[in-house]
Amino acid sequence: MNTNNLSAEAAAVYQAAVKTQFAALKQINQFDELVARSIPLDDHKGYLLCVSELYADDDIAIARLTKWRKEAVTFRDSFKPTFDSTKRWLRKLLLDVPDRILFFVLDRYGNTIGHLGFAHAMNDQGLMEVDNVIRGVKDIEPGIMALSTKVLFRWAVQAFSPQGFHLNTIDSNTHAVQFYIRLGFKISEKQPLRSIEEDGEEKLIPQPADDKNPPDDYIVCMDYALPVSPDNIVTGPRQRV
């Protein structure tokens, strides 16, 4: 993946597009408008619906997010989300962050299956970090998360012309690592981690250089190189994820 800086002009255009379009979606507070601005999945399989201002005070949606965050094994730290902490996260670390966006994954019936999005999208390299990919509802709609990821990539390429996508996951989360490899990601680096306990919670921190013991885990850095045309971001064959 190309990690060189864009020209100053190209970087400004890219960042302005991200800032404007993310803000336009995230400020929506009417459900009919949100549905009208949704991203359809291929073959009428469902929709990507932006997690917008509409959900900032939606207790049902916040409770769902809290439950999924508790169950997720994708996070680096073993933290304990609460309804209140999730509501703060939604406001301060998602809606108020200009280069971060999240989409609910809906199936063709309108049921909310999971979510995924982008973070740290405003940078001089034109790269977008894949963020918060979580399947909350298991064992139904096989393949919908893989399809949603590819459709999200295609939307981003058409809207922003990024230079590539990247993500970090945990080596012990083998399901996630294999999921991303099947999607076309390649491992670019592994960084050793040390597990510590802080305030009663387990945290994974970068392993100090003078720590010669075997790491407790690794951050796996993965890159996705873009095809020449967004139409070549294939959405099959189907994966059971």
Backbone bond lengths (Angstrom), bond angles and torsions (degrees), N, CA, C in turn:
res aa  C-N    CA-C-N  psi(-1)  N-CA   C-N-CA  omega(-1)  CA-C   N-CA-C  phi
1 M - - - 1.461 - - 1.521 109.69 -
2 N 1.308 116.55 138.64 1.456 121.45 -179.62 1.525 110.15 -75.49
3 T 1.336 116.89 118.47 1.466 121.01 178.93 1.517 111.88 -108.92
4 N 1.327 117.59 12.35 1.454 120.82 177.07 1.520 110.21 -71.97
5 N 1.325 115.41 151.32 1.453 119.90 176.70 1.518 111.10 -67.01
6 L 1.320 115.82 143.00 1.451 120.78 169.51 1.520 109.09 -69.37
7 S 1.322 116.62 165.59 1.460 118.93 170.15 1.522 108.18 -62.69
8 A 1.318 116.52 157.83 1.460 120.74 -178.54 1.525 110.84 -56.93
9 E 1.318 116.85 -40.70 1.466 120.56 -179.23 1.526 110.92 -67.76
10 A 1.341 116.85 -45.41 1.466 120.53 -179.07 1.526 110.92 -65.23
11 A 1.343 117.26 -39.74 1.461 120.74 178.68 1.526 110.90 -63.49
12 A 1.329 116.60 -40.41 1.461 120.28 -179.97 1.519 111.15 -64.81
13 V 1.334 116.81 -41.64 1.459 120.93 179.01 1.526 110.56 -64.48
14 Y 1.330 116.41 -46.50 1.468 121.27 -179.96 1.526 110.83 -60.83
15 Q 1.323 117.51 -48.99 1.457 120.91 -177.28 1.524 111.86 -65.40
16 A 1.320 117.16 -37.54 1.461 120.19 178.14 1.522 111.07 -64.95
17 A 1.337 116.59 -38.58 1.466 120.26 178.90 1.528 110.47 -65.39
18 V 1.328 117.06 -44.07 1.471 120.86 178.45 1.528 109.88 -61.19
19 K 1.314 116.63 -50.05 1.461 120.87 -177.10 1.525 111.22 -60.24
20 T 1.328 116.80 -44.89 1.467 120.64 -176.20 1.522 111.72 -68.85
21 Q 1.323 116.73 -47.32 1.465 119.31 -174.37 1.522 112.31 -75.09
22 F 1.327 117.36 -37.50 1.467 119.33 174.75 1.530 109.65 -60.30
23 A 1.345 116.50 -46.79 1.461 120.46 -178.12 1.526 111.57 -63.07
24 A 1.330 116.96 -39.99 1.466 120.42 -178.95 1.524 111.39 -62.43
25 L 1.316 116.73 -39.20 1.463 120.05 178.92 1.528 111.63 -74.81
26 K 1.314 117.00 -42.48 1.462 120.15 -174.44 1.527 113.17 -72.10
27 Q 1.323 117.79 -21.30 1.461 119.49 -178.95 1.534 113.35 -83.24
28 I 1.308 118.45 -7.19 1.470 121.92 -177.72 1.530 109.96 -65.01
29 N 1.345 115.64 131.63 1.461 119.64 179.13 1.526 113.13 -129.04
30 Q 1.338 116.41 18.63 1.458 121.38 174.83 1.523 108.86 -124.44
31 F 1.336 116.85 131.82 1.451 120.02 -173.05 1.523 112.36 -64.41
32 D 1.335 118.25 -38.57 1.464 119.67 -178.49 1.519 111.15 -64.09
33 E 1.341 116.97 -37.31 1.467 119.79 176.97 1.516 110.68 -69.09
34 L 1.328 116.46 -38.21 1.460 120.19 179.39 1.525 110.75 -62.84
35 V 1.322 116.69 -42.40 1.462 120.48 178.13 1.527 110.55 -64.53
36 A 1.335 116.09 -41.01 1.462 120.12 179.58 1.523 111.99 -63.11
37 R 1.348 117.67 -28.99 1.459 122.32 -179.43 1.533 112.13 -97.56
38 S 1.321 117.90 9.26 1.462 120.81 -179.13 1.523 110.54 -70.62
39 I 1.321 115.62 162.17 1.463 122.59 178.91 1.529 107.60 -103.91
40 P 1.333 118.66 115.05 1.466 119.68 -177.97 1.525 112.06 -74.92
41 L 1.317 116.03 141.11 1.452 121.17 172.91 1.530 109.48 -81.31
42 D 1.310 115.99 155.47 1.466 121.11 -179.18 1.530 110.88 -59.90
43 D 1.330 114.94 149.72 1.466 122.36 174.45 1.522 112.65 57.51
44 H 1.332 116.26 30.91 1.468 121.66 176.03 1.530 112.04 58.14
45 K 1.341 116.38 35.00 1.462 120.54 -177.53 1.524 112.42 -80.45
46 G 1.345 118.03 -16.54 1.449 119.86 -178.24 1.519 111.31 157.08
47 Y 1.330 115.38 -155.67 1.465 120.91 -173.17 1.526 109.75 -148.72
48 L 1.336 115.13 155.09 1.457 122.80 167.12 1.523 107.21 -106.83
49 L 1.329 115.46 119.82 1.461 121.88 -174.44 1.524 108.37 -116.05
50 C 1.331 116.78 121.54 1.465 120.59 -175.32 1.530 111.31 -62.18
51 V 1.327 115.85 136.03 1.465 121.29 171.99 1.527 106.13 -79.32
52 S 1.319 115.31 98.92 1.463 122.18 -169.11 1.529 111.02 -112.94
53 E 1.341 115.50 -171.87 1.460 121.85 177.61 1.524 111.77 -57.24
54 L 1.316 116.95 -25.14 1.459 120.42 177.78 1.523 111.70 -54.11
55 Y 1.342 116.58 -33.82 1.458 120.87 -173.72 1.530 113.54 -93.82
56 A 1.326 117.66 -0.99 1.465 120.39 -174.42 1.528 112.29 -61.14
57 D 1.338 117.02 -30.92 1.465 121.47 179.67 1.523 111.49 -121.54
58 D 1.314 116.92 21.97 1.457 122.08 179.82 1.532 108.28 -89.25
59 D 1.329 116.21 100.37 1.455 120.29 -174.20 1.530 112.45 -62.07
60 I 1.339 116.90 -34.29 1.465 119.63 -179.66 1.528 110.25 -67.34
61 A 1.335 116.45 -44.79 1.465 119.96 179.14 1.524 111.10 -65.42
62 I 1.333 117.65 -40.45 1.463 120.80 -179.62 1.525 110.45 -66.71
63 A 1.331 117.41 -39.31 1.465 120.62 176.82 1.528 110.56 -63.97
64 R 1.339 116.67 -38.81 1.467 120.32 177.92 1.526 110.26 -64.37
65 L 1.325 117.20 -45.69 1.462 120.77 178.33 1.525 111.46 -61.10
66 T 1.335 116.83 -40.19 1.460 121.16 179.09 1.527 110.38 -61.32
67 K 1.322 116.35 -46.54 1.463 121.24 -179.80 1.520 110.73 -60.57
68 W 1.315 117.22 -46.18 1.461 120.89 -178.44 1.518 111.24 -65.85
69 R 1.332 117.89 -38.34 1.463 121.18 179.83 1.533 110.64 -67.21
70 K 1.334 116.68 -34.26 1.462 119.90 176.58 1.523 110.85 -65.84
71 E 1.316 116.29 -38.61 1.460 121.34 -174.79 1.526 113.35 -82.40
72 A 1.314 116.71 -17.96 1.468 120.39 -171.55 1.523 111.25 -69.12
73 V 1.336 114.59 143.66 1.468 120.27 174.17 1.528 110.22 -111.18
74 T 1.324 115.96 14.08 1.462 119.78 -175.66 1.517 112.54 -87.82
75 F 1.333 118.14 -13.27 1.448 120.26 -174.66 1.522 111.13 -86.48
76 R 1.324 114.57 149.84 1.454 120.73 -175.92 1.524 111.42 -72.62
77 D 1.323 116.81 -32.06 1.457 121.28 -177.14 1.524 110.11 -108.07
78 S 1.325 115.57 148.56 1.458 120.98 177.84 1.531 108.23 -90.63
79 F 1.335 116.23 78.60 1.454 120.06 -177.69 1.525 109.68 -100.92
80 K 1.323 116.09 168.88 1.454 121.87 -174.59 1.523 109.42 -119.75
81 P 1.326 117.91 90.31 1.463 120.34 -179.41 1.531 111.29 -64.81
82 T 1.315 115.82 145.13 1.458 122.74 171.96 1.527 108.04 -121.66
83 F 1.304 116.24 169.90 1.469 119.86 176.61 1.525 109.98 -56.73
84 D 1.336 117.17 -47.23 1.468 120.60 -177.10 1.519 112.00 -66.77
85 S 1.347 117.40 -40.56 1.463 118.71 -179.73 1.524 110.73 -69.11
86 T 1.312 117.69 -33.81 1.468 120.36 177.14 1.516 110.46 -68.46
87 K 1.316 116.97 -39.10 1.471 120.00 177.79 1.528 110.48 -63.18
88 R 1.343 116.86 -40.59 1.472 119.87 176.56 1.516 110.83 -65.87
89 W 1.336 116.58 -42.95 1.469 121.09 177.19 1.520 110.78 -57.70
90 L 1.323 116.98 -44.51 1.457 121.63 -179.61 1.523 110.94 -58.63
91 R 1.328 116.44 -41.64 1.469 120.28 -178.87 1.524 111.85 -77.41
92 K 1.326 116.57 -56.08 1.463 119.93 -167.77 1.530 113.49 -82.93
93 L 1.327 117.48 -30.72 1.466 119.78 -173.88 1.525 113.47 -110.55
94 L 1.332 116.21 2.13 1.464 118.69 175.03 1.525 110.86 -130.02
95 L 1.315 117.85 -68.37 1.468 120.15 -173.80 1.521 112.75 -64.55
96 D 1.328 117.51 -33.98 1.471 120.24 -177.97 1.529 113.26 -90.61
97 V 1.327 117.90 2.26 1.470 121.51 -179.87 1.524 108.17 -101.59
98 P 1.334 118.32 114.37 1.471 120.18 -170.20 1.516 115.72 -66.08
99 D 1.356 118.19 -23.17 1.470 118.13 -177.12 1.529 112.04 -111.76
100 R 1.327 115.18 27.98 1.465 120.50 176.16 1.525 108.88 -127.93
101 I 1.349 115.69 140.09 1.463 120.33 -179.96 1.523 107.95 -148.78
102 L 1.335 115.07 149.66 1.455 121.24 -179.59 1.526 108.45 -135.80
103 F 1.325 115.66 143.89 1.457 121.61 178.22 1.524 109.69 -124.89
104 F 1.332 116.40 134.33 1.447 120.06 167.28 1.529 108.43 -74.14
105 V 1.320 115.80 141.42 1.465 122.16 173.82 1.526 107.75 -96.37
106 L 1.327 116.40 116.70 1.455 122.27 178.35 1.518 109.84 -109.26
107 D 1.334 116.51 140.46 1.460 118.63 173.94 1.527 109.70 -81.69
108 R 1.313 117.23 -177.44 1.468 120.59 -174.21 1.522 112.80 -67.50
109 Y 1.341 117.26 -14.53 1.458 121.06 177.45 1.525 112.50 -92.56
110 G 1.333 116.38 -6.63 1.456 120.43 -177.63 1.509 114.13 93.91
111 N 1.339 117.50 5.19 1.463 120.52 177.51 1.527 110.29 -76.08
112 T 1.327 116.53 137.80 1.458 121.24 -179.84 1.526 109.43 -84.31
113 I 1.332 116.25 118.58 1.458 122.87 -172.86 1.529 111.95 -101.05
114 G 1.327 117.23 -34.83 1.454 120.91 -176.18 1.519 109.90 -174.31
115 H 1.325 115.67 -160.78 1.463 119.77 175.94 1.519 110.10 -155.22
116 L 1.328 115.18 162.38 1.470 123.33 176.89 1.517 108.31 -164.57
117 G 1.334 116.16 161.73 1.454 118.36 -179.10 1.518 112.22 -172.06
118 F 1.342 113.98 -158.15 1.462 121.62 -179.99 1.524 109.65 -128.67
119 A 1.333 115.76 152.52 1.462 122.73 174.23 1.523 109.06 -138.90
120 H 1.338 115.61 161.06 1.471 122.16 175.96 1.535 110.87 50.43
121 A 1.314 115.07 44.10 1.464 119.73 -173.38 1.523 113.40 -85.92
122 M 1.332 119.09 -13.19 1.461 121.19 179.94 1.525 109.10 -100.06
123 N 1.324 116.00 101.12 1.461 121.50 -178.56 1.522 108.48 -152.03
124 D 1.307 116.09 167.66 1.466 120.73 -175.71 1.528 112.96 -78.61
125 Q 1.345 117.04 -10.24 1.468 120.22 179.28 1.530 112.50 -90.90
126 G 1.323 117.43 -13.15 1.458 120.27 -177.56 1.518 113.01 71.46
127 L 1.337 116.99 32.82 1.457 121.95 -178.49 1.523 110.27 -105.41
128 M 1.340 116.00 149.16 1.454 121.46 179.96 1.530 108.69 -123.05
129 E 1.343 115.80 127.55 1.458 120.89 179.48 1.526 110.14 -89.41
130 V 1.311 116.44 125.79 1.459 121.84 176.18 1.525 107.78 -72.50
131 D 1.333 116.43 132.73 1.466 120.59 -165.94 1.529 110.54 -137.81
132 N 1.324 115.66 141.21 1.467 122.33 167.89 1.527 113.33 54.66
133 V 1.321 116.01 50.14 1.461 120.20 175.81 1.528 107.64 -85.06
134 I 1.314 116.52 106.84 1.460 121.37 -177.02 1.522 109.71 -135.90
135 R 1.313 115.92 127.28 1.470 121.26 168.40 1.519 106.85 -92.83
136 G 1.312 116.53 112.25 1.459 120.45 -178.47 1.515 113.68 -86.26
137 V 1.328 117.15 -32.91 1.461 122.36 -178.55 1.522 107.71 -107.84
138 K 1.302 116.34 119.38 1.464 121.34 -174.09 1.536 111.32 -91.73
139 D 1.316 114.65 160.42 1.467 123.40 164.42 1.523 114.79 64.97
140 I 1.325 117.97 19.74 1.465 120.33 170.01 1.523 107.90 -135.47
141 E 1.302 116.33 160.21 1.467 122.08 179.37 1.529 111.56 48.70
142 P 1.334 118.09 60.29 1.466 119.89 179.92 1.525 111.62 -58.34
143 G 1.321 115.86 135.52 1.460 121.71 178.16 1.508 115.50 90.00
144 I 1.337 117.67 -3.95 1.466 118.14 -172.83 1.525 112.27 -70.30
145 M 1.348 119.41 -30.46 1.451 119.94 179.88 1.524 111.43 -73.85
146 A 1.341 116.68 -38.00 1.460 119.45 175.55 1.525 110.32 -63.87
147 L 1.326 116.81 -45.92 1.460 121.11 178.57 1.522 110.59 -60.71
148 S 1.328 117.35 -43.61 1.467 121.30 -178.91 1.517 111.63 -62.35
149 T 1.341 116.86 -38.74 1.461 120.31 179.42 1.523 110.82 -63.42
150 K 1.321 117.41 -46.61 1.453 120.57 -179.84 1.533 111.45 -65.70
151 V 1.326 117.47 -39.89 1.467 120.35 178.29 1.534 110.23 -65.27
152 L 1.337 116.92 -39.20 1.463 120.08 176.99 1.524 110.69 -62.87
153 F 1.342 116.84 -41.65 1.465 120.10 176.80 1.524 110.72 -60.01
154 R 1.317 116.47 -45.60 1.458 120.15 -177.57 1.536 110.57 -62.85
155 W 1.326 116.35 -41.62 1.470 120.29 176.53 1.526 110.66 -60.75
156 A 1.332 117.18 -44.65 1.460 120.65 -178.19 1.524 111.70 -64.92
157 V 1.324 116.78 -40.91 1.468 120.08 179.11 1.521 110.49 -62.73
158 Q 1.313 116.79 -43.13 1.461 120.50 -179.52 1.522 111.92 -69.41
159 A 1.340 117.10 -32.68 1.463 120.63 -176.03 1.520 113.47 -86.80
160 F 1.351 117.95 -34.42 1.458 120.49 -168.92 1.529 114.88 -126.73
161 S 1.324 118.31 -14.33 1.468 122.29 -175.28 1.526 112.31 51.00
162 P 1.346 118.37 54.30 1.468 119.56 178.13 1.528 111.07 -68.56
163 Q 1.322 115.37 166.07 1.462 121.14 179.12 1.529 112.17 -85.98
164 G 1.320 117.41 -14.95 1.452 120.63 179.69 1.514 110.82 166.03
165 F 1.341 115.02 174.56 1.455 122.30 177.94 1.525 108.71 -121.40
166 H 1.324 116.06 151.27 1.458 120.24 177.38 1.513 108.83 -148.96
167 L 1.327 115.89 166.32 1.460 121.08 179.32 1.512 109.57 -160.12
168 N 1.332 114.35 164.49 1.454 121.90 172.36 1.521 108.49 -123.68
169 T 1.312 116.57 137.58 1.450 121.13 173.13 1.520 107.95 -139.13
170 I 1.321 116.48 -176.86 1.453 121.50 -176.45 1.519 109.61 -105.58
171 D 1.312 116.59 135.62 1.462 121.29 -175.58 1.529 112.18 -59.42
172 S 1.328 116.85 -35.19 1.464 119.84 -179.69 1.524 112.66 -70.28
173 N 1.318 116.99 -17.19 1.468 120.89 175.89 1.534 107.85 -86.55
174 T 1.321 114.77 73.04 1.468 120.35 -174.16 1.519 112.26 -63.14
175 H 1.321 116.99 -31.11 1.470 119.89 178.29 1.522 110.30 -60.18
176 A 1.361 116.24 -46.40 1.466 120.29 -179.76 1.522 110.92 -65.42
177 V 1.333 117.20 -44.10 1.466 120.46 -178.73 1.520 110.15 -58.80
178 Q 1.323 117.42 -46.59 1.460 120.69 -178.96 1.523 111.74 -68.96
179 F 1.322 117.08 -35.84 1.464 121.61 176.12 1.525 110.44 -57.48
180 Y 1.327 116.90 -47.56 1.461 120.23 -177.86 1.529 111.74 -71.33
181 I 1.308 117.46 -34.87 1.464 119.57 176.22 1.524 110.02 -62.23
182 R 1.332 117.30 -42.96 1.462 120.37 178.86 1.531 111.57 -64.46
183 L 1.328 116.23 -28.73 1.462 119.95 177.55 1.528 112.61 -74.85
184 G 1.333 117.06 -15.98 1.457 120.22 179.38 1.515 114.70 116.08
185 F 1.336 117.57 3.49 1.464 120.93 176.28 1.526 109.88 -74.31
186 K 1.324 114.66 152.45 1.461 121.42 175.35 1.530 108.41 -124.45
187 I 1.328 115.22 142.05 1.471 120.41 178.16 1.530 108.89 -73.80
188 S 1.317 116.18 124.78 1.461 120.67 179.87 1.524 112.70 -103.34
189 E 1.336 116.64 -24.80 1.463 119.27 -175.55 1.525 108.93 -166.84
190 K 1.344 115.33 150.29 1.457 121.33 170.21 1.525 108.53 -125.13
191 Q 1.335 116.31 130.68 1.453 121.49 -177.88 1.528 109.06 -116.04
192 P 1.346 118.58 124.71 1.463 120.98 -176.12 1.528 112.70 -68.55
193 L 1.331 115.10 145.55 1.456 122.19 -178.24 1.527 110.42 -125.38
194 R 1.324 114.57 150.53 1.457 121.39 174.49 1.531 107.85 -118.65
195 S 1.338 116.48 135.40 1.458 122.27 178.94 1.524 109.79 -88.00
196 I 1.332 116.41 129.31 1.463 121.30 175.94 1.524 108.35 -131.27
197 E 1.321 116.04 162.88 1.460 120.94 174.01 1.515 108.82 -111.08
198 E 1.328 115.03 129.17 1.460 120.87 -177.96 1.517 108.74 -140.30
199 D 1.333 116.30 123.01 1.465 122.21 -178.58 1.528 111.65 54.45
200 G 1.327 115.33 38.44 1.448 119.82 176.51 1.512 115.11 78.76
201 E 1.326 117.97 6.27 1.463 121.78 -179.86 1.519 110.02 -122.98
202 E 1.327 114.84 144.56 1.456 120.33 177.19 1.521 110.20 -79.06
203 K 1.315 116.29 133.94 1.461 121.26 177.98 1.520 109.24 -130.66
204 L 1.306 115.56 145.51 1.461 121.85 173.92 1.519 107.75 -106.47
205 I 1.329 115.65 122.98 1.463 120.96 -178.92 1.524 108.37 -121.77
206 P 1.340 117.34 158.99 1.472 118.87 175.73 1.530 111.00 -56.53
207 Q 1.309 116.20 134.51 1.462 120.57 -178.69 1.522 109.45 -70.13
208 P 1.336 117.57 126.36 1.474 119.70 179.62 1.527 111.44 -59.97
209 A 1.307 115.94 150.03 1.467 120.71 -176.33 1.522 111.85 -63.29
210 D 1.345 117.02 -29.42 1.471 119.43 -178.56 1.524 112.35 -88.55
211 D 1.316 118.01 2.74 1.468 122.56 177.09 1.524 108.27 -89.22
212 K 1.327 116.91 106.57 1.468 121.69 -174.01 1.536 112.82 -95.54
213 N 1.333 117.23 1.75 1.455 119.94 178.53 1.528 110.48 -75.56
214 P 1.338 117.85 157.55 1.468 119.62 178.77 1.522 111.20 -58.16
215 P 1.321 118.68 138.98 1.472 120.99 179.73 1.527 111.24 -62.89
216 D 1.325 115.59 154.89 1.465 120.92 174.84 1.521 110.92 -81.06
217 D 1.318 117.38 -26.05 1.465 121.60 178.47 1.525 106.97 -167.98
218 Y 1.313 115.67 -177.30 1.463 121.76 177.74 1.526 109.49 -137.11
219 I 1.329 116.21 144.26 1.456 120.21 161.42 1.522 107.10 -79.68
220 V 1.315 116.54 128.50 1.457 121.55 176.13 1.529 107.71 -102.56
221 C 1.307 116.81 115.99 1.462 122.79 178.06 1.525 108.03 -93.40
222 M 1.328 116.24 127.78 1.462 120.73 -174.10 1.527 109.74 -130.59
223 D 1.343 115.97 143.63 1.458 122.91 -178.27 1.519 110.42 -122.80
224 Y 1.329 114.94 148.73 1.463 121.56 175.58 1.519 107.88 -123.62
225 A 1.310 116.79 114.47 1.464 121.28 179.70 1.523 109.01 -84.00
226 L 1.311 116.20 135.28 1.457 120.63 -176.32 1.517 111.89 -79.44
227 P 1.341 117.05 142.73 1.467 120.01 170.51 1.523 109.87 -71.96
228 V 1.306 115.99 170.37 1.466 120.71 -178.60 1.525 110.69 -62.94
229 S 1.332 117.26 -40.18 1.460 121.90 -178.43 1.515 109.90 -118.73
230 P 1.359 119.00 139.70 1.463 119.79 176.37 1.516 112.89 -60.16
231 D 1.330 117.59 -25.21 1.456 120.22 178.08 1.522 111.93 -65.59
232 N 1.344 116.53 -17.42 1.456 120.72 179.53 1.523 113.26 -88.01
233 I 1.344 117.25 3.35 1.463 120.23 171.44 1.517 106.18 -78.76
234 V 1.316 115.41 92.89 1.459 120.07 -172.59 1.518 110.70 -73.63
235 T 1.325 115.67 150.36 1.464 120.63 -178.43 1.524 111.14 -112.39
236 G 1.316 119.09 11.74 1.456 121.88 177.61 1.517 108.61 -140.60
237 P 1.360 118.93 172.12 1.453 124.56 1.27 1.517 112.48 -72.12
238 R 1.298 116.25 165.22 1.454 121.66 -173.55 1.524 110.78 -65.69
239 Q 1.359 115.25 139.06 1.455 122.04 173.95 1.520 108.38 -113.86
240 R 1.328 115.68 146.19 1.454 119.94 -179.74 1.519 109.21 -87.93
241 V 1.328 116.46 69.83 1.472 121.54 177.96 1.514 107.84 -138.44
